[in-house]
Amino acid sequence: MIAFDLSCSNGHSFEGWFKDLESFNEQNSKGMITCPFCKSTNISRVLSPVAIKSSQGEGKSREIEPDYKKLATGIM
């Protein structure tokens, strides 16, 4: 199973779990994925901060801190 960060056309962000990327693409192309907030089926994947790699050399890693206040506000 793999978790993807998703977003609908209305700007709502949420997480979805899928067997693999192919499974996500198949379900999304059939309109089977819906936003839990507004029921939109216009869904796209967004990059997760965890998946972003830096071009900096070894020993120069930079942590990306999520904006927890913004995330919490988006949920409420």
HTML snippet that shows the backbone in 3Dmol.js (N, CA, C, O; Angstrom):
<script src="https://3Dmol.org/build/3Dmol-min.js"></script>
<div id="view" style="width:600px;height:400px;position:relative"></div>
<script>
const pdb = `
ATOM      1  N   MET A   1       0.846  -1.183   0.000  1.00  0.00           N
ATOM      2  CA  MET A   1       0.000   0.000   0.000  1.00  0.00           C
ATOM      3  C   MET A   1       0.891   1.246   0.000  1.00  0.00           C
ATOM      4  O   MET A   1       1.979   1.270   0.576  1.00  0.00           O
ATOM      5  N   ILE A   2       0.384   2.259  -0.662  1.00  0.00           N
ATOM      6  CA  ILE A   2       1.108   3.524  -0.734  1.00  0.00           C
ATOM      7  C   ILE A   2       0.123   4.665  -0.491  1.00  0.00           C
ATOM      8  O   ILE A   2      -1.012   4.631  -0.967  1.00  0.00           O
ATOM      9  N   ALA A   3       0.566   5.665   0.250  1.00  0.00           N
ATOM     10  CA  ALA A   3      -0.282   6.828   0.540  1.00  0.00           C
ATOM     11  C   ALA A   3       0.130   7.978  -0.370  1.00  0.00           C
ATOM     12  O   ALA A   3       1.316   8.275  -0.521  1.00  0.00           O
ATOM     13  N   PHE A   4      -0.864   8.617  -0.973  1.00  0.00           N
ATOM     14  CA  PHE A   4      -0.620   9.796  -1.798  1.00  0.00           C
ATOM     15  C   PHE A   4      -1.330  10.985  -1.182  1.00  0.00           C
ATOM     16  O   PHE A   4      -2.442  10.858  -0.671  1.00  0.00           O
ATOM     17  N   ASP A   5      -0.686  12.144  -1.232  1.00  0.00           N
ATOM     18  CA  ASP A   5      -1.343  13.397  -0.881  1.00  0.00           C
ATOM     19  C   ASP A   5      -2.125  13.820  -2.109  1.00  0.00           C
ATOM     20  O   ASP A   5      -1.580  13.881  -3.212  1.00  0.00           O
ATOM     21  N   LEU A   6      -3.401  14.112  -1.917  1.00  0.00           N
ATOM     22  CA  LEU A   6      -4.296  14.438  -3.023  1.00  0.00           C
ATOM     23  C   LEU A   6      -4.932  15.796  -2.814  1.00  0.00           C
ATOM     24  O   LEU A   6      -4.984  16.310  -1.696  1.00  0.00           O
ATOM     25  N   SER A   7      -5.415  16.368  -3.902  1.00  0.00           N
ATOM     26  CA  SER A   7      -6.098  17.651  -3.848  1.00  0.00           C
ATOM     27  C   SER A   7      -7.218  17.637  -4.879  1.00  0.00           C
ATOM     28  O   SER A   7      -7.074  17.067  -5.961  1.00  0.00           O
ATOM     29  N   CYS A   8      -8.342  18.274  -4.531  1.00  0.00           N
ATOM     30  CA  CYS A   8      -9.444  18.370  -5.487  1.00  0.00           C
ATOM     31  C   CYS A   8      -9.402  19.734  -6.172  1.00  0.00           C
ATOM     32  O   CYS A   8      -8.616  20.604  -5.795  1.00  0.00           O
ATOM     33  N   SER A   9     -10.241  19.909  -7.167  1.00  0.00           N
ATOM     34  CA  SER A   9     -10.264  21.164  -7.926  1.00  0.00           C
ATOM     35  C   SER A   9     -10.743  22.344  -7.089  1.00  0.00           C
ATOM     36  O   SER A   9     -10.591  23.495  -7.498  1.00  0.00           O
ATOM     37  N   ASN A  10     -11.325  22.065  -5.910  1.00  0.00           N
ATOM     38  CA  ASN A  10     -11.769  23.133  -5.012  1.00  0.00           C
ATOM     39  C   ASN A  10     -10.717  23.472  -3.956  1.00  0.00           C
ATOM     40  O   ASN A  10     -10.973  24.275  -3.058  1.00  0.00           O
ATOM     41  N   GLY A  11      -9.536  22.863  -4.061  1.00  0.00           N
ATOM     42  CA  GLY A  11      -8.429  23.192  -3.166  1.00  0.00           C
ATOM     43  C   GLY A  11      -8.387  22.420  -1.863  1.00  0.00           C
ATOM     44  O   GLY A  11      -7.567  22.728  -0.998  1.00  0.00           O
ATOM     45  N   HIS A  12      -9.251  21.421  -1.696  1.00  0.00           N
ATOM     46  CA  HIS A  12      -9.209  20.608  -0.481  1.00  0.00           C
ATOM     47  C   HIS A  12      -8.075  19.593  -0.592  1.00  0.00           C
ATOM     48  O   HIS A  12      -7.877  18.989  -1.646  1.00  0.00           O
ATOM     49  N   SER A  13      -7.337  19.410   0.489  1.00  0.00           N
ATOM     50  CA  SER A  13      -6.246  18.443   0.528  1.00  0.00           C
ATOM     51  C   SER A  13      -6.634  17.277   1.411  1.00  0.00           C
ATOM     52  O   SER A  13      -7.260  17.454   2.456  1.00  0.00           O
ATOM     53  N   PHE A  14      -6.257  16.082   0.979  1.00  0.00           N
ATOM     54  CA  PHE A  14      -6.543  14.880   1.751  1.00  0.00           C
ATOM     55  C   PHE A  14      -5.583  13.782   1.319  1.00  0.00           C
ATOM     56  O   PHE A  14      -4.818  13.957   0.371  1.00  0.00           O
ATOM     57  N   GLU A  15      -5.624  12.663   2.006  1.00  0.00           N
ATOM     58  CA  GLU A  15      -4.717  11.556   1.749  1.00  0.00           C
ATOM     59  C   GLU A  15      -5.505  10.365   1.230  1.00  0.00           C
ATOM     60  O   GLU A  15      -6.632  10.121   1.660  1.00  0.00           O
ATOM     61  N   GLY A  16      -4.916   9.635   0.315  1.00  0.00           N
ATOM     62  CA  GLY A  16      -5.541   8.416  -0.194  1.00  0.00           C
ATOM     63  C   GLY A  16      -4.541   7.277  -0.199  1.00  0.00           C
ATOM     64  O   GLY A  16      -3.355   7.479  -0.462  1.00  0.00           O
ATOM     65  N   TRP A  17      -5.024   6.077   0.095  1.00  0.00           N
ATOM     66  CA  TRP A  17      -4.180   4.883   0.130  1.00  0.00           C
ATOM     67  C   TRP A  17      -4.531   3.993  -1.050  1.00  0.00           C
ATOM     68  O   TRP A  17      -5.705   3.744  -1.325  1.00  0.00           O
ATOM     69  N   PHE A  18      -3.492   3.509  -1.754  1.00  0.00           N
ATOM     70  CA  PHE A  18      -3.696   2.710  -2.951  1.00  0.00           C
ATOM     71  C   PHE A  18      -2.696   1.563  -2.987  1.00  0.00           C
ATOM     72  O   PHE A  18      -1.654   1.605  -2.333  1.00  0.00           O
ATOM     73  N   LYS A  19      -3.035   0.539  -3.762  1.00  0.00           N
ATOM     74  CA  LYS A  19      -2.140  -0.605  -3.915  1.00  0.00           C
ATOM     75  C   LYS A  19      -0.814  -0.157  -4.533  1.00  0.00           C
ATOM     76  O   LYS A  19       0.259  -0.568  -4.090  1.00  0.00           O
ATOM     77  N   ASP A  20      -0.903   0.688  -5.558  1.00  0.00           N
ATOM     78  CA  ASP A  20       0.279   1.202  -6.247  1.00  0.00           C
ATOM     79  C   ASP A  20      -0.137   2.387  -7.112  1.00  0.00           C
ATOM     80  O   ASP A  20      -1.314   2.748  -7.136  1.00  0.00           O
ATOM     81  N   LEU A  21       0.800   2.989  -7.813  1.00  0.00           N
ATOM     82  CA  LEU A  21       0.509   4.148  -8.657  1.00  0.00           C
ATOM     83  C   LEU A  21      -0.477   3.787  -9.762  1.00  0.00           C
ATOM     84  O   LEU A  21      -1.370   4.572 -10.081  1.00  0.00           O
ATOM     85  N   GLU A  22      -0.319   2.617 -10.337  1.00  0.00           N
ATOM     86  CA  GLU A  22      -1.223   2.178 -11.405  1.00  0.00           C
ATOM     87  C   GLU A  22      -2.664   2.106 -10.900  1.00  0.00           C
ATOM     88  O   GLU A  22      -3.595   2.496 -11.604  1.00  0.00           O
ATOM     89  N   SER A  23      -2.837   1.611  -9.692  1.00  0.00           N
ATOM     90  CA  SER A  23      -4.173   1.524  -9.093  1.00  0.00           C
ATOM     91  C   SER A  23      -4.775   2.916  -8.907  1.00  0.00           C
ATOM     92  O   SER A  23      -5.953   3.128  -9.193  1.00  0.00           O
ATOM     93  N   PHE A  24      -3.968   3.865  -8.427  1.00  0.00           N
ATOM     94  CA  PHE A  24      -4.450   5.240  -8.287  1.00  0.00           C
ATOM     95  C   PHE A  24      -4.875   5.793  -9.638  1.00  0.00           C
ATOM     96  O   PHE A  24      -5.972   6.335  -9.774  1.00  0.00           O
ATOM     97  N   ASN A  25      -4.005   5.656 -10.644  1.00  0.00           N
ATOM     98  CA  ASN A  25      -4.299   6.201 -11.972  1.00  0.00           C
ATOM     99  C   ASN A  25      -5.571   5.600 -12.560  1.00  0.00           C
ATOM    100  O   ASN A  25      -6.382   6.312 -13.151  1.00  0.00           O
ATOM    101  N   GLU A  26      -5.745   4.298 -12.398  1.00  0.00           N
ATOM    102  CA  GLU A  26      -6.938   3.625 -12.922  1.00  0.00           C
ATOM    103  C   GLU A  26      -8.203   4.141 -12.234  1.00  0.00           C
ATOM    104  O   GLU A  26      -9.181   4.485 -12.898  1.00  0.00           O
ATOM    105  N   GLN A  27      -8.177   4.193 -10.904  1.00  0.00           N
ATOM    106  CA  GLN A  27      -9.348   4.663 -10.156  1.00  0.00           C
ATOM    107  C   GLN A  27      -9.647   6.130 -10.467  1.00  0.00           C
ATOM    108  O   GLN A  27     -10.809   6.515 -10.603  1.00  0.00           O
ATOM    109  N   ASN A  28      -8.605   6.938 -10.579  1.00  0.00           N
ATOM    110  CA  ASN A  28      -8.801   8.359 -10.839  1.00  0.00           C
ATOM    111  C   ASN A  28      -9.381   8.588 -12.239  1.00  0.00           C
ATOM    112  O   ASN A  28     -10.254   9.438 -12.416  1.00  0.00           O
ATOM    113  N   SER A  29      -8.904   7.840 -13.221  1.00  0.00           N
ATOM    114  CA  SER A  29      -9.408   8.004 -14.589  1.00  0.00           C
ATOM    115  C   SER A  29     -10.872   7.590 -14.706  1.00  0.00           C
ATOM    116  O   SER A  29     -11.578   8.055 -15.602  1.00  0.00           O
ATOM    117  N   LYS A  30     -11.333   6.721 -13.811  1.00  0.00           N
ATOM    118  CA  LYS A  30     -12.733   6.276 -13.815  1.00  0.00           C
ATOM    119  C   LYS A  30     -13.615   7.122 -12.897  1.00  0.00           C
ATOM    120  O   LYS A  30     -14.808   6.848 -12.760  1.00  0.00           O
ATOM    121  N   GLY A  31     -13.032   8.160 -12.261  1.00  0.00           N
ATOM    122  CA  GLY A  31     -13.808   9.022 -11.369  1.00  0.00           C
ATOM    123  C   GLY A  31     -14.213   8.341 -10.077  1.00  0.00           C
ATOM    124  O   GLY A  31     -15.213   8.708  -9.460  1.00  0.00           O
ATOM    125  N   MET A  32     -13.435   7.348  -9.666  1.00  0.00           N
ATOM    126  CA  MET A  32     -13.762   6.580  -8.464  1.00  0.00           C
ATOM    127  C   MET A  32     -13.239   7.222  -7.185  1.00  0.00           C
ATOM    128  O   MET A  32     -13.608   6.795  -6.090  1.00  0.00           O
ATOM    129  N   ILE A  33     -12.389   8.239  -7.301  1.00  0.00           N
ATOM    130  CA  ILE A  33     -11.834   8.908  -6.129  1.00  0.00           C
ATOM    131  C   ILE A  33     -12.598  10.209  -5.939  1.00  0.00           C
ATOM    132  O   ILE A  33     -12.699  11.017  -6.862  1.00  0.00           O
ATOM    133  N   THR A  34     -13.133  10.408  -4.745  1.00  0.00           N
ATOM    134  CA  THR A  34     -13.896  11.627  -4.472  1.00  0.00           C
ATOM    135  C   THR A  34     -13.319  12.360  -3.271  1.00  0.00           C
ATOM    136  O   THR A  34     -12.802  11.743  -2.339  1.00  0.00           O
ATOM    137  N   CYS A  35     -13.412  13.664  -3.307  1.00  0.00           N
ATOM    138  CA  CYS A  35     -12.979  14.497  -2.194  1.00  0.00           C
ATOM    139  C   CYS A  35     -13.911  14.243  -1.009  1.00  0.00           C
ATOM    140  O   CYS A  35     -15.131  14.285  -1.173  1.00  0.00           O
ATOM    141  N   PRO A  36     -13.366  13.981   0.174  1.00  0.00           N
ATOM    142  CA  PRO A  36     -14.225  13.737   1.338  1.00  0.00           C
ATOM    143  C   PRO A  36     -14.937  14.992   1.837  1.00  0.00           C
ATOM    144  O   PRO A  36     -15.851  14.901   2.656  1.00  0.00           O
ATOM    145  N   PHE A  37     -14.526  16.158   1.351  1.00  0.00           N
ATOM    146  CA  PHE A  37     -15.121  17.412   1.810  1.00  0.00           C
ATOM    147  C   PHE A  37     -16.243  17.895   0.894  1.00  0.00           C
ATOM    148  O   PHE A  37     -17.294  18.325   1.370  1.00  0.00           O
ATOM    149  N   CYS A  38     -16.019  17.824  -0.426  1.00  0.00           N
ATOM    150  CA  CYS A  38     -17.003  18.396  -1.359  1.00  0.00           C
ATOM    151  C   CYS A  38     -17.505  17.397  -2.402  1.00  0.00           C
ATOM    152  O   CYS A  38     -18.351  17.735  -3.229  1.00  0.00           O
ATOM    153  N   LYS A  39     -16.990  16.180  -2.363  1.00  0.00           N
ATOM    154  CA  LYS A  39     -17.388  15.101  -3.285  1.00  0.00           C
ATOM    155  C   LYS A  39     -16.949  15.319  -4.734  1.00  0.00           C
ATOM    156  O   LYS A  39     -17.439  14.633  -5.631  1.00  0.00           O
ATOM    157  N   SER A  40     -16.041  16.254  -4.976  1.00  0.00           N
ATOM    158  CA  SER A  40     -15.504  16.463  -6.319  1.00  0.00           C
ATOM    159  C   SER A  40     -14.747  15.214  -6.757  1.00  0.00           C
ATOM    160  O   SER A  40     -14.104  14.557  -5.938  1.00  0.00           O
ATOM    161  N   THR A  41     -14.820  14.890  -8.033  1.00  0.00           N
ATOM    162  CA  THR A  41     -14.047  13.770  -8.575  1.00  0.00           C
ATOM    163  C   THR A  41     -12.886  14.262  -9.440  1.00  0.00           C
ATOM    164  O   THR A  41     -12.214  13.459 -10.088  1.00  0.00           O
ATOM    165  N   ASN A  42     -12.647  15.566  -9.454  1.00  0.00           N
ATOM    166  CA  ASN A  42     -11.521  16.144 -10.179  1.00  0.00           C
ATOM    167  C   ASN A  42     -10.326  16.172  -9.220  1.00  0.00           C
ATOM    168  O   ASN A  42     -10.072  17.181  -8.563  1.00  0.00           O
ATOM    169  N   ILE A  43      -9.604  15.063  -9.150  1.00  0.00           N
ATOM    170  CA  ILE A  43      -8.562  14.839  -8.145  1.00  0.00           C
ATOM    171  C   ILE A  43      -7.189  14.780  -8.802  1.00  0.00           C
ATOM    172  O   ILE A  43      -7.033  14.234  -9.894  1.00  0.00           O
ATOM    173  N   SER A  44      -6.193  15.351  -8.124  1.00  0.00           N
ATOM    174  CA  SER A  44      -4.815  15.247  -8.606  1.00  0.00           C
ATOM    175  C   SER A  44      -3.888  14.961  -7.434  1.00  0.00           C
ATOM    176  O   SER A  44      -4.186  15.286  -6.285  1.00  0.00           O
ATOM    177  N   ARG A  45      -2.755  14.343  -7.755  1.00  0.00           N
ATOM    178  CA  ARG A  45      -1.737  14.080  -6.737  1.00  0.00           C
ATOM    179  C   ARG A  45      -0.936  15.343  -6.516  1.00  0.00           C
ATOM    180  O   ARG A  45      -0.695  16.107  -7.451  1.00  0.00           O
ATOM    181  N   VAL A  46      -0.523  15.565  -5.273  1.00  0.00           N
ATOM    182  CA  VAL A  46       0.378  16.669  -4.955  1.00  0.00           C
ATOM    183  C   VAL A  46       1.632  16.082  -4.327  1.00  0.00           C
ATOM    184  O   VAL A  46       1.584  15.032  -3.688  1.00  0.00           O
ATOM    185  N   LEU A  47       2.738  16.758  -4.510  1.00  0.00           N
ATOM    186  CA  LEU A  47       3.988  16.270  -3.939  1.00  0.00           C
ATOM    187  C   LEU A  47       3.951  16.353  -2.426  1.00  0.00           C
ATOM    188  O   LEU A  47       3.535  17.360  -1.853  1.00  0.00           O
ATOM    189  N   SER A  48       4.384  15.303  -1.800  1.00  0.00           N
ATOM    190  CA  SER A  48       4.491  15.267  -0.349  1.00  0.00           C
ATOM    191  C   SER A  48       5.839  15.853   0.045  1.00  0.00           C
ATOM    192  O   SER A  48       6.839  15.580  -0.619  1.00  0.00           O
ATOM    193  N   PRO A  49       5.891  16.663   1.122  1.00  0.00           N
ATOM    194  CA  PRO A  49       7.186  17.210   1.555  1.00  0.00           C
ATOM    195  C   PRO A  49       8.188  16.111   1.866  1.00  0.00           C
ATOM    196  O   PRO A  49       9.395  16.329   1.758  1.00  0.00           O
ATOM    197  N   VAL A  50       7.712  14.943   2.247  1.00  0.00           N
ATOM    198  CA  VAL A  50       8.596  13.825   2.566  1.00  0.00           C
ATOM    199  C   VAL A  50       9.268  13.310   1.302  1.00  0.00           C
ATOM    200  O   VAL A  50      10.394  12.816   1.364  1.00  0.00           O
ATOM    201  N   ALA A  51       8.599  13.417   0.153  1.00  0.00           N
ATOM    202  CA  ALA A  51       9.116  12.865  -1.093  1.00  0.00           C
ATOM    203  C   ALA A  51      10.031  13.825  -1.846  1.00  0.00           C
ATOM    204  O   ALA A  51      10.622  13.442  -2.855  1.00  0.00           O
ATOM    205  N   ILE A  52      10.157  15.046  -1.383  1.00  0.00           N
ATOM    206  CA  ILE A  52      10.969  16.035  -2.090  1.00  0.00           C
ATOM    207  C   ILE A  52      12.439  15.829  -1.742  1.00  0.00           C
ATOM    208  O   ILE A  52      12.823  15.834  -0.572  1.00  0.00           O
ATOM    209  N   LYS A  53      13.247  15.648  -2.773  1.00  0.00           N
ATOM    210  CA  LYS A  53      14.678  15.465  -2.568  1.00  0.00           C
ATOM    211  C   LYS A  53      15.397  16.763  -2.891  1.00  0.00           C
ATOM    212  O   LYS A  53      15.033  17.480  -3.823  1.00  0.00           O
ATOM    213  N   SER A  54      16.406  17.046  -2.116  1.00  0.00           N
ATOM    214  CA  SER A  54      17.194  18.256  -2.320  1.00  0.00           C
ATOM    215  C   SER A  54      18.344  17.960  -3.271  1.00  0.00           C
ATOM    216  O   SER A  54      18.823  16.827  -3.333  1.00  0.00           O
ATOM    217  N   SER A  55      18.784  18.952  -4.001  1.00  0.00           N
ATOM    218  CA  SER A  55      19.925  18.779  -4.894  1.00  0.00           C
ATOM    219  C   SER A  55      21.234  19.072  -4.168  1.00  0.00           C
ATOM    220  O   SER A  55      22.305  19.039  -4.775  1.00  0.00           O
ATOM    221  N   GLN A  56      21.150  19.358  -2.869  1.00  0.00           N
ATOM    222  CA  GLN A  56      22.350  19.646  -2.093  1.00  0.00           C
ATOM    223  C   GLN A  56      23.156  18.364  -1.910  1.00  0.00           C
ATOM    224  O   GLN A  56      22.603  17.264  -1.898  1.00  0.00           O
ATOM    225  N   GLY A  57      24.446  18.520  -1.771  1.00  0.00           N
ATOM    226  CA  GLY A  57      25.320  17.377  -1.577  1.00  0.00           C
ATOM    227  C   GLY A  57      25.141  16.751  -0.204  1.00  0.00           C
ATOM    228  O   GLY A  57      24.391  17.255   0.632  1.00  0.00           O
ATOM    229  N   GLU A  58      25.842  15.642   0.014  1.00  0.00           N
ATOM    230  CA  GLU A  58      25.760  14.958   1.301  1.00  0.00           C
ATOM    231  C   GLU A  58      26.195  15.881   2.426  1.00  0.00           C
ATOM    232  O   GLU A  58      27.083  16.715   2.251  1.00  0.00           O
ATOM    233  N   GLY A  59      25.565  15.728   3.579  1.00  0.00           N
ATOM    234  CA  GLY A  59      25.911  16.534   4.732  1.00  0.00           C
ATOM    235  C   GLY A  59      25.264  17.902   4.729  1.00  0.00           C
ATOM    236  O   GLY A  59      25.419  18.662   5.684  1.00  0.00           O
ATOM    237  N   LYS A  60      24.546  18.224   3.678  1.00  0.00           N
ATOM    238  CA  LYS A  60      23.895  19.526   3.582  1.00  0.00           C
ATOM    239  C   LYS A  60      22.380  19.361   3.505  1.00  0.00           C
ATOM    240  O   LYS A  60      21.694  20.148   2.853  1.00  0.00           O
ATOM    241  N   SER A  61      21.873  18.342   4.169  1.00  0.00           N
ATOM    242  CA  SER A  61      20.426  18.110   4.086  1.00  0.00           C
ATOM    243  C   SER A  61      19.664  19.229   4.778  1.00  0.00           C
ATOM    244  O   SER A  61      20.133  19.824   5.748  1.00  0.00           O
ATOM    245  N   ARG A  62      18.491  19.494   4.257  1.00  0.00           N
ATOM    246  CA  ARG A  62      17.652  20.557   4.792  1.00  0.00           C
ATOM    247  C   ARG A  62      16.296  19.957   5.113  1.00  0.00           C
ATOM    248  O   ARG A  62      15.636  19.391   4.241  1.00  0.00           O
ATOM    249  N   GLU A  63      15.883  20.081   6.359  1.00  0.00           N
ATOM    250  CA  GLU A  63      14.573  19.574   6.742  1.00  0.00           C
ATOM    251  C   GLU A  63      13.497  20.538   6.285  1.00  0.00           C
ATOM    252  O   GLU A  63      13.668  21.755   6.339  1.00  0.00           O
ATOM    253  N   ILE A  64      12.394  19.980   5.837  1.00  0.00           N
ATOM    254  CA  ILE A  64      11.249  20.786   5.439  1.00  0.00           C
ATOM    255  C   ILE A  64      10.192  20.627   6.518  1.00  0.00           C
ATOM    256  O   ILE A  64       9.636  19.543   6.697  1.00  0.00           O
ATOM    257  N   GLU A  65       9.919  21.693   7.226  1.00  0.00           N
ATOM    258  CA  GLU A  65       8.925  21.674   8.291  1.00  0.00           C
ATOM    259  C   GLU A  65       7.558  22.041   7.738  1.00  0.00           C
ATOM    260  O   GLU A  65       7.404  23.101   7.132  1.00  0.00           O
ATOM    261  N   PRO A  66       6.562  21.181   7.937  1.00  0.00           N
ATOM    262  CA  PRO A  66       5.216  21.545   7.502  1.00  0.00           C
ATOM    263  C   PRO A  66       4.652  22.677   8.352  1.00  0.00           C
ATOM    264  O   PRO A  66       5.013  22.819   9.521  1.00  0.00           O
ATOM    265  N   ASP A  67       3.787  23.465   7.780  1.00  0.00           N
ATOM    266  CA  ASP A  67       3.105  24.536   8.495  1.00  0.00           C
ATOM    267  C   ASP A  67       1.885  23.919   9.179  1.00  0.00           C
ATOM    268  O   ASP A  67       0.798  23.879   8.602  1.00  0.00           O
ATOM    269  N   TYR A  68       2.069  23.440  10.407  1.00  0.00           N
ATOM    270  CA  TYR A  68       1.011  22.713  11.111  1.00  0.00           C
ATOM    271  C   TYR A  68      -0.220  23.576  11.359  1.00  0.00           C
ATOM    272  O   TYR A  68      -1.344  23.073  11.328  1.00  0.00           O
ATOM    273  N   LYS A  69      -0.023  24.856  11.603  1.00  0.00           N
ATOM    274  CA  LYS A  69      -1.166  25.746  11.834  1.00  0.00           C
ATOM    275  C   LYS A  69      -2.022  25.837  10.570  1.00  0.00           C
ATOM    276  O   LYS A  69      -3.249  25.778  10.642  1.00  0.00           O
ATOM    277  N   LYS A  70      -1.371  25.980   9.416  1.00  0.00           N
ATOM    278  CA  LYS A  70      -2.098  26.053   8.145  1.00  0.00           C
ATOM    279  C   LYS A  70      -2.808  24.726   7.863  1.00  0.00           C
ATOM    280  O   LYS A  70      -3.947  24.717   7.397  1.00  0.00           O
ATOM    281  N   LEU A  71      -2.139  23.619   8.144  1.00  0.00           N
ATOM    282  CA  LEU A  71      -2.756  22.313   7.935  1.00  0.00           C
ATOM    283  C   LEU A  71      -3.978  22.123   8.824  1.00  0.00           C
ATOM    284  O   LEU A  71      -5.011  21.634   8.366  1.00  0.00           O
ATOM    285  N   ALA A  72      -3.865  22.507  10.085  1.00  0.00           N
ATOM    286  CA  ALA A  72      -4.986  22.359  11.018  1.00  0.00           C
ATOM    287  C   ALA A  72      -6.150  23.248  10.615  1.00  0.00           C
ATOM    288  O   ALA A  72      -7.307  22.845  10.731  1.00  0.00           O
ATOM    289  N   THR A  73      -5.859  24.442  10.145  1.00  0.00           N
ATOM    290  CA  THR A  73      -6.911  25.357   9.710  1.00  0.00           C
ATOM    291  C   THR A  73      -7.640  24.791   8.503  1.00  0.00           C
ATOM    292  O   THR A  73      -8.854  24.953   8.380  1.00  0.00           O
ATOM    293  N   GLY A  74      -6.916  24.132   7.615  1.00  0.00           N
ATOM    294  CA  GLY A  74      -7.519  23.544   6.426  1.00  0.00           C
ATOM    295  C   GLY A  74      -8.442  22.386   6.742  1.00  0.00           C
ATOM    296  O   GLY A  74      -9.358  22.099   5.972  1.00  0.00           O
ATOM    297  N   ILE A  75      -8.216  21.716   7.862  1.00  0.00           N
ATOM    298  CA  ILE A  75      -9.041  20.573   8.249  1.00  0.00           C
ATOM    299  C   ILE A  75     -10.335  21.026   8.880  1.00  0.00           C
ATOM    300  O   ILE A  75     -11.372  20.387   8.706  1.00  0.00           O
ATOM    301  N   MET A  76     -10.285  22.125   9.615  1.00  0.00           N
ATOM    302  CA  MET A  76     -11.484  22.590  10.326  1.00  0.00           C
ATOM    303  C   MET A  76     -12.463  23.266   9.421  1.00  0.00           C
ATOM    304  O   MET A  76     -13.518  23.709   9.874  1.00  0.00           O
TER     305      MET A  76
END
`;
const viewer = $3Dmol.createViewer("view");
viewer.addModel(pdb, "pdb");
viewer.setStyle({}, {cartoon: {color: "spectrum"}});
viewer.zoomTo();
viewer.render();
</script>
